Amino acid sequence: LPEHQRRGIGRALYGFAEEQLRRQGCAFWLSSTEETNTGSQRFHEVMGFRRIGSLSELGQDAGEIFFRRDLG
């Protein structure tokens, strides 16, 4: 919801998740968002993710964009 955006909540949640992935020895993190969600795409890019591909035939209204963030 807009009233909860731009308050650092997503950044904190992603930071916590990344810490857990590192503790488990993961080398990278995969994430995705719908191609119509430009706010989420920008967020991923700001958080250091890079776009690695997309799928359009997943049975949903919009295609899905996939991102990767290396943890090593």
CHARMM-style PDB file with segment names, atoms N, HN, CA, C and O in Angstrom:
ATOM      1  N   LEU     1       0.835  -1.183   0.000  1.00  0.00      PROA
ATOM      2  CA  LEU     1       0.000   0.000   0.000  1.00  0.00      PROA
ATOM      3  C   LEU     1       0.881   1.247   0.000  1.00  0.00      PROA
ATOM      4  O   LEU     1       1.947   1.261   0.615  1.00  0.00      PROA
ATOM      5  N   PRO     2       0.433   2.281  -0.685  1.00  0.00      PROA
ATOM      6  CA  PRO     2       1.239   3.507  -0.784  1.00  0.00      PROA
ATOM      7  C   PRO     2       1.659   4.095   0.561  1.00  0.00      PROA
ATOM      8  O   PRO     2       2.761   4.630   0.683  1.00  0.00      PROA
ATOM      9  N   GLU     3       0.794   4.002   1.568  1.00  0.00      PROA
ATOM     10  HN  GLU     3      -0.101   3.568   1.469  1.00  0.00      PROA
ATOM     11  CA  GLU     3       1.146   4.597   2.858  1.00  0.00      PROA
ATOM     12  C   GLU     3       2.286   3.862   3.571  1.00  0.00      PROA
ATOM     13  O   GLU     3       2.852   4.375   4.536  1.00  0.00      PROA
ATOM     14  N   HSD     4       2.618   2.664   3.093  1.00  0.00      PROA
ATOM     15  HN  HSD     4       2.158   2.247   2.310  1.00  0.00      PROA
ATOM     16  CA  HSD     4       3.714   1.902   3.690  1.00  0.00      PROA
ATOM     17  C   HSD     4       4.966   1.915   2.823  1.00  0.00      PROA
ATOM     18  O   HSD     4       5.973   1.306   3.185  1.00  0.00      PROA
ATOM     19  N   GLN     5       4.918   2.587   1.706  1.00  0.00      PROA
ATOM     20  HN  GLN     5       4.101   3.081   1.412  1.00  0.00      PROA
ATOM     21  CA  GLN     5       6.063   2.630   0.797  1.00  0.00      PROA
ATOM     22  C   GLN     5       7.034   3.733   1.193  1.00  0.00      PROA
ATOM     23  O   GLN     5       6.667   4.711   1.845  1.00  0.00      PROA
ATOM     24  N   ARG     6       8.294   3.543   0.776  1.00  0.00      PROA
ATOM     25  HN  ARG     6       8.592   2.749   0.247  1.00  0.00      PROA
ATOM     26  CA  ARG     6       9.357   4.540   0.968  1.00  0.00      PROA
ATOM     27  C   ARG     6       9.623   4.827   2.447  1.00  0.00      PROA
ATOM     28  O   ARG     6       9.939   5.953   2.830  1.00  0.00      PROA
ATOM     29  N   ARG     7       9.487   3.773   3.273  1.00  0.00      PROA
ATOM     30  HN  ARG     7       9.230   2.858   2.962  1.00  0.00      PROA
ATOM     31  CA  ARG     7       9.749   3.913   4.709  1.00  0.00      PROA
ATOM     32  C   ARG     7      10.878   3.001   5.163  1.00  0.00      PROA
ATOM     33  O   ARG     7      11.172   2.931   6.356  1.00  0.00      PROA
ATOM     34  N   GLY     8      11.522   2.293   4.219  1.00  0.00      PROA
ATOM     35  HN  GLY     8      11.283   2.350   3.249  1.00  0.00      PROA
ATOM     36  CA  GLY     8      12.638   1.421   4.558  1.00  0.00      PROA
ATOM     37  C   GLY     8      12.252   0.014   4.954  1.00  0.00      PROA
ATOM     38  O   GLY     8      13.114  -0.786   5.317  1.00  0.00      PROA
ATOM     39  N   ILE     9      10.964  -0.302   4.891  1.00  0.00      PROA
ATOM     40  HN  ILE     9      10.263   0.348   4.596  1.00  0.00      PROA
ATOM     41  CA  ILE     9      10.500  -1.625   5.309  1.00  0.00      PROA
ATOM     42  C   ILE     9      11.014  -2.709   4.350  1.00  0.00      PROA
ATOM     43  O   ILE     9      11.550  -3.726   4.790  1.00  0.00      PROA
ATOM     44  N   GLY    10      10.849  -2.488   3.055  1.00  0.00      PROA
ATOM     45  HN  GLY    10      10.414  -1.662   2.698  1.00  0.00      PROA
ATOM     46  CA  GLY    10      11.315  -3.459   2.068  1.00  0.00      PROA
ATOM     47  C   GLY    10      12.816  -3.640   2.126  1.00  0.00      PROA
ATOM     48  O   GLY    10      13.313  -4.764   2.052  1.00  0.00      PROA
ATOM     49  N   ARG    11      13.541  -2.543   2.256  1.00  0.00      PROA
ATOM     50  HN  ARG    11      13.137  -1.630   2.316  1.00  0.00      PROA
ATOM     51  CA  ARG    11      15.007  -2.597   2.347  1.00  0.00      PROA
ATOM     52  C   ARG    11      15.419  -3.414   3.581  1.00  0.00      PROA
ATOM     53  O   ARG    11      16.342  -4.225   3.503  1.00  0.00      PROA
ATOM     54  N   ALA    12      14.747  -3.208   4.707  1.00  0.00      PROA
ATOM     55  HN  ALA    12      13.997  -2.549   4.770  1.00  0.00      PROA
ATOM     56  CA  ALA    12      15.066  -3.951   5.929  1.00  0.00      PROA
ATOM     57  C   ALA    12      14.754  -5.439   5.761  1.00  0.00      PROA
ATOM     58  O   ALA    12      15.543  -6.287   6.179  1.00  0.00      PROA
ATOM     59  N   LEU    13      13.613  -5.760   5.153  1.00  0.00      PROA
ATOM     60  HN  LEU    13      12.973  -5.071   4.813  1.00  0.00      PROA
ATOM     61  CA  LEU    13      13.253  -7.162   4.941  1.00  0.00      PROA
ATOM     62  C   LEU    13      14.240  -7.849   4.001  1.00  0.00      PROA
ATOM     63  O   LEU    13      14.657  -8.980   4.250  1.00  0.00      PROA
ATOM     64  N   TYR    14      14.610  -7.168   2.925  1.00  0.00      PROA
ATOM     65  HN  TYR    14      14.271  -6.249   2.722  1.00  0.00      PROA
ATOM     66  CA  TYR    14      15.577  -7.748   1.996  1.00  0.00      PROA
ATOM     67  C   TYR    14      16.941  -7.897   2.664  1.00  0.00      PROA
ATOM     68  O   TYR    14      17.644  -8.879   2.426  1.00  0.00      PROA
ATOM     69  N   GLY    15      17.318  -6.933   3.496  1.00  0.00      PROA
ATOM     70  HN  GLY    15      16.747  -6.135   3.690  1.00  0.00      PROA
ATOM     71  CA  GLY    15      18.585  -7.032   4.224  1.00  0.00      PROA
ATOM     72  C   GLY    15      18.609  -8.241   5.143  1.00  0.00      PROA
ATOM     73  O   GLY    15      19.607  -8.959   5.204  1.00  0.00      PROA
ATOM     74  N   PHE    16      17.516  -8.467   5.857  1.00  0.00      PROA
ATOM     75  HN  PHE    16      16.706  -7.884   5.808  1.00  0.00      PROA
ATOM     76  CA  PHE    16      17.417  -9.627   6.739  1.00  0.00      PROA
ATOM     77  C   PHE    16      17.484 -10.924   5.932  1.00  0.00      PROA
ATOM     78  O   PHE    16      18.212 -11.848   6.295  1.00  0.00      PROA
ATOM     79  N   ALA    17      16.722 -10.989   4.835  1.00  0.00      PROA
ATOM     80  HN  ALA    17      16.132 -10.238   4.540  1.00  0.00      PROA
ATOM     81  CA  ALA    17      16.724 -12.197   4.001  1.00  0.00      PROA
ATOM     82  C   ALA    17      18.111 -12.467   3.445  1.00  0.00      PROA
ATOM     83  O   ALA    17      18.558 -13.614   3.416  1.00  0.00      PROA
ATOM     84  N   GLU    18      18.798 -11.413   3.000  1.00  0.00      PROA
ATOM     85  HN  GLU    18      18.434 -10.481   3.023  1.00  0.00      PROA
ATOM     86  CA  GLU    18      20.144 -11.595   2.453  1.00  0.00      PROA
ATOM     87  C   GLU    18      21.098 -12.119   3.525  1.00  0.00      PROA
ATOM     88  O   GLU    18      21.924 -12.988   3.247  1.00  0.00      PROA
ATOM     89  N   GLU    19      20.990 -11.610   4.718  1.00  0.00      PROA
ATOM     90  HN  GLU    19      20.319 -10.904   4.944  1.00  0.00      PROA
ATOM     91  CA  GLU    19      21.832 -12.084   5.823  1.00  0.00      PROA
ATOM     92  C   GLU    19      21.616 -13.573   6.067  1.00  0.00      PROA
ATOM     93  O   GLU    19      22.572 -14.317   6.285  1.00  0.00      PROA
ATOM     94  N   GLN    20      20.364 -14.001   6.030  1.00  0.00      PROA
ATOM     95  HN  GLN    20      19.587 -13.396   5.853  1.00  0.00      PROA
ATOM     96  CA  GLN    20      20.059 -15.417   6.228  1.00  0.00      PROA
ATOM     97  C   GLN    20      20.616 -16.272   5.086  1.00  0.00      PROA
ATOM     98  O   GLN    20      21.152 -17.353   5.327  1.00  0.00      PROA
ATOM     99  N   LEU    21      20.493 -15.799   3.865  1.00  0.00      PROA
ATOM    100  HN  LEU    21      20.058 -14.920   3.669  1.00  0.00      PROA
ATOM    101  CA  LEU    21      21.031 -16.531   2.715  1.00  0.00      PROA
ATOM    102  C   LEU    21      22.546 -16.664   2.815  1.00  0.00      PROA
ATOM    103  O   LEU    21      23.095 -17.731   2.540  1.00  0.00      PROA
ATOM    104  N   ARG    22      23.217 -15.596   3.204  1.00  0.00      PROA
ATOM    105  HN  ARG    22      22.771 -14.730   3.428  1.00  0.00      PROA
ATOM    106  CA  ARG    22      24.678 -15.646   3.373  1.00  0.00      PROA
ATOM    107  C   ARG    22      25.066 -16.649   4.458  1.00  0.00      PROA
ATOM    108  O   ARG    22      26.013 -17.416   4.281  1.00  0.00      PROA
ATOM    109  N   ARG    23      24.351 -16.650   5.566  1.00  0.00      PROA
ATOM    110  HN  ARG    23      23.582 -16.028   5.710  1.00  0.00      PROA
ATOM    111  CA  ARG    23      24.636 -17.587   6.664  1.00  0.00      PROA
ATOM    112  C   ARG    23      24.498 -19.035   6.212  1.00  0.00      PROA
ATOM    113  O   ARG    23      25.197 -19.919   6.706  1.00  0.00      PROA
ATOM    114  N   GLN    24      23.592 -19.266   5.270  1.00  0.00      PROA
ATOM    115  HN  GLN    24      23.025 -18.547   4.869  1.00  0.00      PROA
ATOM    116  CA  GLN    24      23.384 -20.615   4.753  1.00  0.00      PROA
ATOM    117  C   GLN    24      24.368 -20.971   3.647  1.00  0.00      PROA
ATOM    118  O   GLN    24      24.347 -22.087   3.128  1.00  0.00      PROA
ATOM    119  N   GLY    25      25.230 -20.024   3.289  1.00  0.00      PROA
ATOM    120  HN  GLY    25      25.247 -19.118   3.711  1.00  0.00      PROA
ATOM    121  CA  GLY    25      26.253 -20.294   2.285  1.00  0.00      PROA
ATOM    122  C   GLY    25      25.797 -20.123   0.845  1.00  0.00      PROA
ATOM    123  O   GLY    25      26.456 -20.618  -0.070  1.00  0.00      PROA
ATOM    124  N   CYS    26      24.692 -19.438   0.627  1.00  0.00      PROA
ATOM    125  HN  CYS    26      24.157 -19.036   1.371  1.00  0.00      PROA
ATOM    126  CA  CYS    26      24.196 -19.223  -0.733  1.00  0.00      PROA
ATOM    127  C   CYS    26      25.103 -18.250  -1.484  1.00  0.00      PROA
ATOM    128  O   CYS    26      25.583 -17.271  -0.912  1.00  0.00      PROA
ATOM    129  N   ALA    27      25.329 -18.523  -2.750  1.00  0.00      PROA
ATOM    130  HN  ALA    27      24.938 -19.318  -3.214  1.00  0.00      PROA
ATOM    131  CA  ALA    27      26.198 -17.689  -3.576  1.00  0.00      PROA
ATOM    132  C   ALA    27      25.423 -16.578  -4.289  1.00  0.00      PROA
ATOM    133  O   ALA    27      25.999 -15.559  -4.673  1.00  0.00      PROA
ATOM    134  N   PHE    28      24.120 -16.781  -4.461  1.00  0.00      PROA
ATOM    135  HN  PHE    28      23.652 -17.608  -4.149  1.00  0.00      PROA
ATOM    136  CA  PHE    28      23.316 -15.771  -5.145  1.00  0.00      PROA
ATOM    137  C   PHE    28      21.875 -15.870  -4.692  1.00  0.00      PROA
ATOM    138  O   PHE    28      21.479 -16.816  -4.011  1.00  0.00      PROA
ATOM    139  N   TRP    29      21.097 -14.867  -5.085  1.00  0.00      PROA
ATOM    140  HN  TRP    29      21.419 -14.098  -5.638  1.00  0.00      PROA
ATOM    141  CA  TRP    29      19.692 -14.759  -4.703  1.00  0.00      PROA
ATOM    142  C   TRP    29      18.900 -14.467  -5.969  1.00  0.00      PROA
ATOM    143  O   TRP    29      19.249 -13.558  -6.722  1.00  0.00      PROA
ATOM    144  N   LEU    30      17.842 -15.226  -6.210  1.00  0.00      PROA
ATOM    145  HN  LEU    30      17.558 -15.965  -5.598  1.00  0.00      PROA
ATOM    146  CA  LEU    30      16.956 -15.000  -7.340  1.00  0.00      PROA
ATOM    147  C   LEU    30      15.643 -14.406  -6.838  1.00  0.00      PROA
ATOM    148  O   LEU    30      15.143 -14.776  -5.776  1.00  0.00      PROA
ATOM    149  N   SER    31      15.099 -13.484  -7.618  1.00  0.00      PROA
ATOM    150  HN  SER    31      15.505 -13.184  -8.481  1.00  0.00      PROA
ATOM    151  CA  SER    31      13.830 -12.859  -7.284  1.00  0.00      PROA
ATOM    152  C   SER    31      13.096 -12.561  -8.583  1.00  0.00      PROA
ATOM    153  O   SER    31      13.679 -12.642  -9.664  1.00  0.00      PROA
ATOM    154  N   SER    32      11.820 -12.218  -8.478  1.00  0.00      PROA
ATOM    155  HN  SER    32      11.346 -12.152  -7.600  1.00  0.00      PROA
ATOM    156  CA  SER    32      11.072 -11.883  -9.686  1.00  0.00      PROA
ATOM    157  C   SER    32       9.949 -10.914  -9.362  1.00  0.00      PROA
ATOM    158  O   SER    32       9.562 -10.747  -8.206  1.00  0.00      PROA
ATOM    159  N   THR    33       9.439 -10.284 -10.402  1.00  0.00      PROA
ATOM    160  HN  THR    33       9.753 -10.420 -11.341  1.00  0.00      PROA
ATOM    161  CA  THR    33       8.293  -9.390 -10.285  1.00  0.00      PROA
ATOM    162  C   THR    33       7.588  -9.332 -11.633  1.00  0.00      PROA
ATOM    163  O   THR    33       8.185  -9.642 -12.664  1.00  0.00      PROA
ATOM    164  N   GLU    34       6.335  -8.942 -11.626  1.00  0.00      PROA
ATOM    165  HN  GLU    34       5.850  -8.690 -10.788  1.00  0.00      PROA
ATOM    166  CA  GLU    34       5.612  -8.819 -12.897  1.00  0.00      PROA
ATOM    167  C   GLU    34       6.178  -7.654 -13.708  1.00  0.00      PROA
ATOM    168  O   GLU    34       6.619  -6.646 -13.155  1.00  0.00      PROA
ATOM    169  N   GLU    35       6.154  -7.818 -15.024  1.00  0.00      PROA
ATOM    170  HN  GLU    35       5.795  -8.637 -15.473  1.00  0.00      PROA
ATOM    171  CA  GLU    35       6.722  -6.799 -15.902  1.00  0.00      PROA
ATOM    172  C   GLU    35       5.974  -5.466 -15.833  1.00  0.00      PROA
ATOM    173  O   GLU    35       6.506  -4.439 -16.253  1.00  0.00      PROA
ATOM    174  N   THR    36       4.767  -5.474 -15.316  1.00  0.00      PROA
ATOM    175  HN  THR    36       4.335  -6.308 -14.974  1.00  0.00      PROA
ATOM    176  CA  THR    36       4.002  -4.231 -15.183  1.00  0.00      PROA
ATOM    177  C   THR    36       4.308  -3.491 -13.882  1.00  0.00      PROA
ATOM    178  O   THR    36       3.864  -2.358 -13.697  1.00  0.00      PROA
ATOM    179  N   ASN    37       5.053  -4.114 -12.988  1.00  0.00      PROA
ATOM    180  HN  ASN    37       5.413  -5.035 -13.138  1.00  0.00      PROA
ATOM    181  CA  ASN    37       5.356  -3.524 -11.685  1.00  0.00      PROA
ATOM    182  C   ASN    37       6.694  -2.785 -11.746  1.00  0.00      PROA
ATOM    183  O   ASN    37       7.713  -3.283 -11.268  1.00  0.00      PROA
ATOM    184  N   THR    38       6.676  -1.603 -12.334  1.00  0.00      PROA
ATOM    185  HN  THR    38       5.848  -1.198 -12.722  1.00  0.00      PROA
ATOM    186  CA  THR    38       7.921  -0.848 -12.524  1.00  0.00      PROA
ATOM    187  C   THR    38       8.532  -0.407 -11.195  1.00  0.00      PROA
ATOM    188  O   THR    38       9.753  -0.286 -11.094  1.00  0.00      PROA
ATOM    189  N   GLY    39       7.719  -0.167 -10.188  1.00  0.00      PROA
ATOM    190  HN  GLY    39       6.727  -0.265 -10.270  1.00  0.00      PROA
ATOM    191  CA  GLY    39       8.255   0.204  -8.874  1.00  0.00      PROA
ATOM    192  C   GLY    39       9.095  -0.916  -8.283  1.00  0.00      PROA
ATOM    193  O   GLY    39      10.168  -0.671  -7.733  1.00  0.00      PROA
ATOM    194  N   SER    40       8.609  -2.135  -8.396  1.00  0.00      PROA
ATOM    195  HN  SER    40       7.737  -2.334  -8.843  1.00  0.00      PROA
ATOM    196  CA  SER    40       9.357  -3.284  -7.897  1.00  0.00      PROA
ATOM    197  C   SER    40      10.629  -3.501  -8.708  1.00  0.00      PROA
ATOM    198  O   SER    40      11.665  -3.860  -8.150  1.00  0.00      PROA
ATOM    199  N   GLN    41      10.560  -3.288 -10.010  1.00  0.00      PROA
ATOM    200  HN  GLN    41       9.718  -2.997 -10.464  1.00  0.00      PROA
ATOM    201  CA  GLN    41      11.756  -3.424 -10.838  1.00  0.00      PROA
ATOM    202  C   GLN    41      12.830  -2.435 -10.406  1.00  0.00      PROA
ATOM    203  O   GLN    41      13.998  -2.801 -10.276  1.00  0.00      PROA
ATOM    204  N   ARG    42      12.439  -1.182 -10.184  1.00  0.00      PROA
ATOM    205  HN  ARG    42      11.490  -0.885 -10.289  1.00  0.00      PROA
ATOM    206  CA  ARG    42      13.399  -0.169  -9.730  1.00  0.00      PROA
ATOM    207  C   ARG    42      13.961  -0.539  -8.360  1.00  0.00      PROA
ATOM    208  O   ARG    42      15.158  -0.385  -8.118  1.00  0.00      PROA
ATOM    209  N   PHE    43      13.104  -1.026  -7.466  1.00  0.00      PROA
ATOM    210  HN  PHE    43      12.132  -1.151  -7.662  1.00  0.00      PROA
ATOM    211  CA  PHE    43      13.561  -1.434  -6.144  1.00  0.00      PROA
ATOM    212  C   PHE    43      14.626  -2.518  -6.254  1.00  0.00      PROA
ATOM    213  O   PHE    43      15.667  -2.428  -5.603  1.00  0.00      PROA
ATOM    214  N   HSD    44      14.381  -3.537  -7.066  1.00  0.00      PROA
ATOM    215  HN  HSD    44      13.535  -3.611  -7.595  1.00  0.00      PROA
ATOM    216  CA  HSD    44      15.361  -4.604  -7.243  1.00  0.00      PROA
ATOM    217  C   HSD    44      16.689  -4.046  -7.758  1.00  0.00      PROA
ATOM    218  O   HSD    44      17.756  -4.426  -7.274  1.00  0.00      PROA
ATOM    219  N   GLU    45      16.621  -3.165  -8.716  1.00  0.00      PROA
ATOM    220  HN  GLU    45      15.755  -2.856  -9.108  1.00  0.00      PROA
ATOM    221  CA  GLU    45      17.851  -2.593  -9.269  1.00  0.00      PROA
ATOM    222  C   GLU    45      18.597  -1.781  -8.211  1.00  0.00      PROA
ATOM    223  O   GLU    45      19.820  -1.876  -8.108  1.00  0.00      PROA
ATOM    224  N   VAL    46      17.876  -0.988  -7.428  1.00  0.00      PROA
ATOM    225  HN  VAL    46      16.882  -0.910  -7.512  1.00  0.00      PROA
ATOM    226  CA  VAL    46      18.502  -0.202  -6.361  1.00  0.00      PROA
ATOM    227  C   VAL    46      19.146  -1.127  -5.323  1.00  0.00      PROA
ATOM    228  O   VAL    46      20.178  -0.788  -4.745  1.00  0.00      PROA
ATOM    229  N   MET    47      18.546  -2.276  -5.091  1.00  0.00      PROA
ATOM    230  HN  MET    47      17.707  -2.552  -5.561  1.00  0.00      PROA
ATOM    231  CA  MET    47      19.064  -3.229  -4.108  1.00  0.00      PROA
ATOM    232  C   MET    47      20.212  -4.075  -4.666  1.00  0.00      PROA
ATOM    233  O   MET    47      20.719  -4.955  -3.972  1.00  0.00      PROA
ATOM    234  N   GLY    48      20.620  -3.823  -5.893  1.00  0.00      PROA
ATOM    235  HN  GLY    48      20.208  -3.107  -6.457  1.00  0.00      PROA
ATOM    236  CA  GLY    48      21.771  -4.519  -6.452  1.00  0.00      PROA
ATOM    237  C   GLY    48      21.462  -5.744  -7.286  1.00  0.00      PROA
ATOM    238  O   GLY    48      22.373  -6.485  -7.655  1.00  0.00      PROA
ATOM    239  N   PHE    49      20.213  -5.967  -7.585  1.00  0.00      PROA
ATOM    240  HN  PHE    49      19.473  -5.365  -7.285  1.00  0.00      PROA
ATOM    241  CA  PHE    49      19.834  -7.080  -8.455  1.00  0.00      PROA
ATOM    242  C   PHE    49      20.019  -6.668  -9.908  1.00  0.00      PROA
ATOM    243  O   PHE    49      19.920  -5.490 -10.251  1.00  0.00      PROA
ATOM    244  N   ARG    50      20.291  -7.658 -10.758  1.00  0.00      PROA
ATOM    245  HN  ARG    50      20.372  -8.615 -10.480  1.00  0.00      PROA
ATOM    246  CA  ARG    50      20.350  -7.397 -12.194  1.00  0.00      PROA
ATOM    247  C   ARG    50      19.350  -8.309 -12.887  1.00  0.00      PROA
ATOM    248  O   ARG    50      19.122  -9.446 -12.473  1.00  0.00      PROA
ATOM    249  N   ARG    51      18.764  -7.784 -13.945  1.00  0.00      PROA
ATOM    250  HN  ARG    51      18.950  -6.861 -14.282  1.00  0.00      PROA
ATOM    251  CA  ARG    51      17.767  -8.541 -14.710  1.00  0.00      PROA
ATOM    252  C   ARG    51      18.462  -9.670 -15.455  1.00  0.00      PROA
ATOM    253  O   ARG    51      19.485  -9.459 -16.106  1.00  0.00      PROA
ATOM    254  N   ILE    52      17.897 -10.876 -15.355  1.00  0.00      PROA
ATOM    255  HN  ILE    52      17.066 -11.047 -14.825  1.00  0.00      PROA
ATOM    256  CA  ILE    52      18.518 -12.014 -16.027  1.00  0.00      PROA
ATOM    257  C   ILE    52      17.589 -12.695 -17.032  1.00  0.00      PROA
ATOM    258  O   ILE    52      18.017 -13.614 -17.730  1.00  0.00      PROA
ATOM    259  N   GLY    53      16.338 -12.269 -17.122  1.00  0.00      PROA
ATOM    260  HN  GLY    53      15.991 -11.522 -16.556  1.00  0.00      PROA
ATOM    261  CA  GLY    53      15.442 -12.871 -18.096  1.00  0.00      PROA
ATOM    262  C   GLY    53      13.987 -12.633 -17.754  1.00  0.00      PROA
ATOM    263  O   GLY    53      13.654 -11.980 -16.765  1.00  0.00      PROA
ATOM    264  N   SER    54      13.126 -13.181 -18.601  1.00  0.00      PROA
ATOM    265  HN  SER    54      13.396 -13.712 -19.405  1.00  0.00      PROA
ATOM    266  CA  SER    54      11.693 -13.029 -18.380  1.00  0.00      PROA
ATOM    267  C   SER    54      10.940 -14.199 -19.008  1.00  0.00      PROA
ATOM    268  O   SER    54      11.440 -14.877 -19.906  1.00  0.00      PROA
ATOM    269  N   LEU    55       9.728 -14.412 -18.509  1.00  0.00      PROA
ATOM    270  HN  LEU    55       9.322 -13.861 -17.780  1.00  0.00      PROA
ATOM    271  CA  LEU    55       8.821 -15.412 -19.058  1.00  0.00      PROA
ATOM    272  C   LEU    55       7.475 -14.745 -19.257  1.00  0.00      PROA
ATOM    273  O   LEU    55       7.029 -13.954 -18.425  1.00  0.00      PROA
ATOM    274  N   SER    56       6.833 -15.072 -20.368  1.00  0.00      PROA
ATOM    275  HN  SER    56       7.195 -15.715 -21.043  1.00  0.00      PROA
ATOM    276  CA  SER    56       5.555 -14.428 -20.645  1.00  0.00      PROA
ATOM    277  C   SER    56       4.365 -15.381 -20.568  1.00  0.00      PROA
ATOM    278  O   SER    56       3.225 -14.922 -20.502  1.00  0.00      PROA
ATOM    279  N   GLU    57       4.594 -16.669 -20.576  1.00  0.00      PROA
ATOM    280  HN  GLU    57       5.521 -17.041 -20.630  1.00  0.00      PROA
ATOM    281  CA  GLU    57       3.479 -17.618 -20.602  1.00  0.00      PROA
ATOM    282  C   GLU    57       3.385 -18.404 -19.298  1.00  0.00      PROA
ATOM    283  O   GLU    57       3.584 -19.619 -19.270  1.00  0.00      PROA
ATOM    284  N   LEU    58       3.080 -17.687 -18.222  1.00  0.00      PROA
ATOM    285  HN  LEU    58       2.918 -16.701 -18.245  1.00  0.00      PROA
ATOM    286  CA  LEU    58       2.958 -18.329 -16.920  1.00  0.00      PROA
ATOM    287  C   LEU    58       1.507 -18.449 -16.457  1.00  0.00      PROA
ATOM    288  O   LEU    58       1.244 -18.877 -15.333  1.00  0.00      PROA
ATOM    289  N   GLY    59       0.569 -18.071 -17.321  1.00  0.00      PROA
ATOM    290  HN  GLY    59       0.783 -17.723 -18.234  1.00  0.00      PROA
ATOM    291  CA  GLY    59      -0.827 -18.148 -16.962  1.00  0.00      PROA
ATOM    292  C   GLY    59      -1.284 -17.015 -16.062  1.00  0.00      PROA
ATOM    293  O   GLY    59      -2.273 -17.152 -15.341  1.00  0.00      PROA
ATOM    294  N   GLN    60      -0.576 -15.905 -16.098  1.00  0.00      PROA
ATOM    295  HN  GLN    60       0.227 -15.794 -16.684  1.00  0.00      PROA
ATOM    296  CA  GLN    60      -0.974 -14.736 -15.327  1.00  0.00      PROA
ATOM    297  C   GLN    60      -1.157 -13.563 -16.279  1.00  0.00      PROA
ATOM    298  O   GLN    60      -0.841 -13.667 -17.465  1.00  0.00      PROA
ATOM    299  N   ASP    61      -1.662 -12.459 -15.770  1.00  0.00      PROA
ATOM    300  HN  ASP    61      -1.919 -12.375 -14.808  1.00  0.00      PROA
ATOM    301  CA  ASP    61      -1.990 -11.312 -16.618  1.00  0.00      PROA
ATOM    302  C   ASP    61      -0.774 -10.649 -17.259  1.00  0.00      PROA
ATOM    303  O   ASP    61      -0.885 -10.084 -18.347  1.00  0.00      PROA
ATOM    304  N   ALA    62       0.378 -10.710 -16.604  1.00  0.00      PROA
ATOM    305  HN  ALA    62       0.467 -11.169 -15.720  1.00  0.00      PROA
ATOM    306  CA  ALA    62       1.585 -10.045 -17.104  1.00  0.00      PROA
ATOM    307  C   ALA    62       2.754 -11.010 -17.059  1.00  0.00      PROA
ATOM    308  O   ALA    62       2.753 -11.976 -16.296  1.00  0.00      PROA
ATOM    309  N   GLY    63       3.750 -10.735 -17.887  1.00  0.00      PROA
ATOM    310  HN  GLY    63       3.750  -9.950 -18.507  1.00  0.00      PROA
ATOM    311  CA  GLY    63       4.964 -11.537 -17.867  1.00  0.00      PROA
ATOM    312  C   GLY    63       5.727 -11.332 -16.568  1.00  0.00      PROA
ATOM    313  O   GLY    63       5.461 -10.388 -15.823  1.00  0.00      PROA
ATOM    314  N   GLU    64       6.668 -12.213 -16.305  1.00  0.00      PROA
ATOM    315  HN  GLU    64       6.884 -12.979 -16.910  1.00  0.00      PROA
ATOM    316  CA  GLU    64       7.462 -12.165 -15.076  1.00  0.00      PROA
ATOM    317  C   GLU    64       8.920 -11.862 -15.442  1.00  0.00      PROA
ATOM    318  O   GLU    64       9.482 -12.485 -16.343  1.00  0.00      PROA
ATOM    319  N   ILE    65       9.514 -10.918 -14.748  1.00  0.00      PROA
ATOM    320  HN  ILE    65       9.057 -10.413 -14.016  1.00  0.00      PROA
ATOM    321  CA  ILE    65      10.917 -10.562 -14.943  1.00  0.00      PROA
ATOM    322  C   ILE    65      11.713 -11.153 -13.786  1.00  0.00      PROA
ATOM    323  O   ILE    65      11.310 -11.039 -12.628  1.00  0.00      PROA
ATOM    324  N   PHE    66      12.839 -11.783 -14.099  1.00  0.00      PROA
ATOM    325  HN  PHE    66      13.166 -11.876 -15.040  1.00  0.00      PROA
ATOM    326  CA  PHE    66      13.664 -12.430 -13.096  1.00  0.00      PROA
ATOM    327  C   PHE    66      14.938 -11.630 -12.866  1.00  0.00      PROA
ATOM    328  O   PHE    66      15.518 -11.067 -13.794  1.00  0.00      PROA
ATOM    329  N   PHE    67      15.360 -11.593 -11.595  1.00  0.00      PROA
ATOM    330  HN  PHE    67      14.889 -12.051 -10.841  1.00  0.00      PROA
ATOM    331  CA  PHE    67      16.533 -10.847 -11.170  1.00  0.00      PROA
ATOM    332  C   PHE    67      17.466 -11.748 -10.387  1.00  0.00      PROA
ATOM    333  O   PHE    67      17.044 -12.737  -9.787  1.00  0.00      PROA
ATOM    334  N   ARG    68      18.753 -11.387 -10.403  1.00  0.00      PROA
ATOM    335  HN  ARG    68      19.095 -10.584 -10.891  1.00  0.00      PROA
ATOM    336  CA  ARG    68      19.766 -12.110  -9.635  1.00  0.00      PROA
ATOM    337  C   ARG    68      20.648 -11.112  -8.897  1.00  0.00      PROA
ATOM    338  O   ARG    68      20.990 -10.053  -9.423  1.00  0.00      PROA
ATOM    339  N   ARG    69      21.005 -11.468  -7.678  1.00  0.00      PROA
ATOM    340  HN  ARG    69      20.727 -12.329  -7.251  1.00  0.00      PROA
ATOM    341  CA  ARG    69      21.964 -10.689  -6.900  1.00  0.00      PROA
ATOM    342  C   ARG    69      23.017 -11.665  -6.378  1.00  0.00      PROA
ATOM    343  O   ARG    69      22.702 -12.599  -5.640  1.00  0.00      PROA
ATOM    344  N   ASP    70      24.268 -11.438  -6.770  1.00  0.00      PROA
ATOM    345  HN  ASP    70      24.524 -10.680  -7.370  1.00  0.00      PROA
ATOM    346  CA  ASP    70      25.364 -12.275  -6.287  1.00  0.00      PROA
ATOM    347  C   ASP    70      25.684 -11.889  -4.856  1.00  0.00      PROA
ATOM    348  O   ASP    70      25.715 -10.706  -4.517  1.00  0.00      PROA
ATOM    349  N   LEU    71      25.921 -12.880  -4.021  1.00  0.00      PROA
ATOM    350  HN  LEU    71      25.896 -13.841  -4.297  1.00  0.00      PROA
ATOM    351  CA  LEU    71      26.170 -12.646  -2.604  1.00  0.00      PROA
ATOM    352  C   LEU    71      27.623 -12.837  -2.220  1.00  0.00      PROA
ATOM    353  O   LEU    71      28.019 -12.496  -1.105  1.00  0.00      PROA
ATOM    354  N   GLY    72      28.415 -13.373  -3.117  1.00  0.00      PROA
ATOM    355  HN  GLY    72      28.093 -13.651  -4.023  1.00  0.00      PROA
ATOM    356  CA  GLY    72      29.803 -13.682  -2.801  1.00  0.00      PROA
ATOM    357  C   GLY    72      30.766 -12.574  -2.900  1.00  0.00      PROA
ATOM    358  OT1 GLY    72      31.955 -12.766  -2.647  1.00  0.00      PROA
TER     359      GLY     72
END
